[in-house]
Amino acid sequence: MDTKQVEWGLFVGRLVLGAIMFAHGVQKLMNMGGTVNMFQDMLGLPGFLAYMTAGIEVLAGLAVILGLYTRISSLLLGFVMVGAIVTVKLPMVGFFGNGQMAGWELDLALLGLSVVLTLSGSRFLAITKEKTKRTSEQLSA
């Protein structure tokens, strides 16, 4: 398999995962009062988790886009997605949604992308060049 093509694919995955998670985090931050209320009233979770979730989505989302500690950032985003699926989507809506709330198919896709990037990393156009078996010679080929 051509390593250059793999790295391009991982780069696109980084951009997609990072952009979606960053946007969702900013959306939460822009209505932090409503986000905290949703976590507490609807989900029965402590309010500080709303701040943690929004912060991880914004910071780790941006880090993934930039290729800054991609594996760690993707792992954090994966934990957020597991939390969203387990605490919100599974108990309330089902896979395709319920007409009022989206299902968990997007959450599952984002979790899958998080797992791929956590396991593989991504070096192409990344600030942090993670140590992998892919060499810079293979990347420039």
C-alpha positions as CSV (number, residue, x, y, z in Angstrom):
1,M,0.0,0.0,0.0
2,D,1.3,3.5,-0.9
3,T,2.2,5.2,2.3
4,K,1.7,8.7,0.8
5,Q,-2.0,7.8,0.0
6,V,-2.5,6.5,3.5
7,E,-1.1,9.7,5.0
8,W,-3.4,11.8,2.7
9,G,-6.4,9.7,3.9
10,L,-5.4,10.2,7.5
11,F,-5.0,13.9,6.9
12,V,-8.5,14.2,5.5
13,G,-9.8,12.2,8.4
14,R,-8.0,14.6,10.8
15,L,-9.6,17.6,9.1
16,V,-13.1,16.1,9.2
17,L,-13.0,14.9,12.8
18,G,-11.3,18.1,14.0
19,A,-13.7,20.4,12.2
20,I,-16.9,18.6,13.3
21,M,-15.8,18.4,17.0
22,F,-14.4,21.9,17.1
23,A,-17.7,23.2,15.7
24,H,-19.8,21.2,18.2
25,G,-17.6,22.5,21.0
26,V,-18.0,26.1,20.0
27,Q,-21.7,25.6,19.7
28,K,-21.8,24.3,23.3
29,L,-19.6,27.2,24.5
30,M,-21.8,29.8,22.8
31,N,-24.8,28.6,24.8
32,M,-23.0,27.4,27.9
33,G,-25.9,28.0,30.2
34,G,-28.2,25.9,28.1
35,T,-25.5,23.2,27.8
36,V,-25.0,23.0,31.6
37,N,-28.8,22.9,32.1
38,M,-29.1,20.1,29.5
39,F,-26.3,18.1,31.2
40,Q,-27.9,18.5,34.7
41,D,-31.6,18.4,34.0
42,M,-32.0,16.2,31.0
43,L,-29.0,13.8,31.5
44,G,-28.6,14.0,35.3
45,L,-24.9,14.7,35.0
46,P,-22.9,17.3,37.0
47,G,-22.6,20.7,35.3
48,F,-18.8,20.6,35.3
49,L,-18.9,17.8,32.7
50,A,-20.6,20.3,30.3
51,Y,-17.5,22.5,30.6
52,M,-15.1,19.6,30.2
53,T,-16.9,18.3,27.2
54,A,-17.0,21.6,25.4
55,G,-13.4,22.3,26.3
56,I,-12.2,18.9,25.0
57,E,-14.3,19.3,21.8
58,V,-12.8,22.8,21.1
59,L,-9.2,22.2,22.1
60,A,-8.8,18.6,21.0
61,G,-10.7,19.3,17.8
62,L,-8.3,22.2,16.9
63,A,-5.3,20.0,17.9
64,V,-6.4,17.2,15.6
65,I,-6.8,19.7,12.7
66,L,-3.3,21.0,13.3
67,G,-1.8,17.6,13.9
68,L,-0.8,18.5,17.4
69,Y,-0.6,15.3,19.5
70,T,-3.1,13.7,17.1
71,R,-3.2,10.4,19.0
72,I,-3.9,11.8,22.4
73,S,-6.3,14.4,21.0
74,S,-8.2,11.8,19.1
75,L,-8.4,9.5,22.1
76,L,-10.0,12.4,24.1
77,L,-12.5,13.0,21.3
78,G,-13.2,9.2,21.3
79,F,-14.1,9.3,25.0
80,V,-16.4,12.2,24.4
81,M,-18.2,10.2,21.6
82,V,-18.5,7.2,23.9
83,G,-20.0,9.4,26.5
84,A,-22.5,11.0,24.0
85,I,-23.6,7.6,22.7
86,V,-24.0,6.0,26.1
87,T,-25.5,8.8,28.1
88,V,-27.6,10.5,25.4
89,K,-28.2,8.6,22.2
90,L,-28.7,5.0,23.3
91,P,-31.2,5.7,26.1
92,M,-33.1,8.4,24.3
93,V,-33.3,8.1,20.5
94,G,-31.9,4.9,18.9
95,F,-29.7,4.5,15.9
96,F,-31.5,6.7,13.4
97,G,-33.1,9.2,15.8
98,N,-36.7,9.8,16.9
99,G,-37.8,12.7,14.8
100,Q,-36.8,15.3,17.4
101,M,-33.1,14.3,18.0
102,A,-30.6,12.8,15.6
103,G,-29.6,9.2,16.1
104,W,-26.2,7.9,17.0
105,E,-24.9,7.0,13.5
106,L,-22.9,10.2,13.2
107,D,-21.5,9.7,16.7
108,L,-20.5,6.1,15.8
109,A,-18.7,7.3,12.7
110,L,-16.9,10.0,14.6
111,L,-15.9,7.4,17.3
112,G,-14.6,5.2,14.5
113,L,-12.5,8.0,13.1
114,S,-11.2,8.8,16.5
115,V,-10.1,5.2,17.0
116,V,-8.4,5.1,13.6
117,L,-6.4,8.3,14.4
118,T,-5.7,7.2,17.9
119,L,-4.2,3.9,16.6
120,S,-2.4,5.3,13.5
121,G,-1.6,8.9,14.2
122,S,-1.2,11.2,11.2
123,R,2.1,12.9,10.2
124,F,1.2,14.6,7.0
125,L,1.1,18.4,7.5
126,A,1.1,17.8,11.3
127,I,2.8,20.1,13.8
128,T,3.8,17.1,15.9
129,K,5.5,14.4,13.9
130,E,4.5,11.3,15.7
131,K,6.9,8.4,15.8
132,T,5.5,5.7,13.5
133,K,7.0,3.1,11.2
134,R,6.2,5.4,8.3
135,T,9.5,7.2,7.4
136,S,9.8,10.7,5.9
137,E,11.2,9.0,2.7
138,Q,8.0,7.0,2.3
139,L,6.0,10.2,2.8
140,S,7.8,12.1,0.0
141,A,7.6,9.2,-2.5
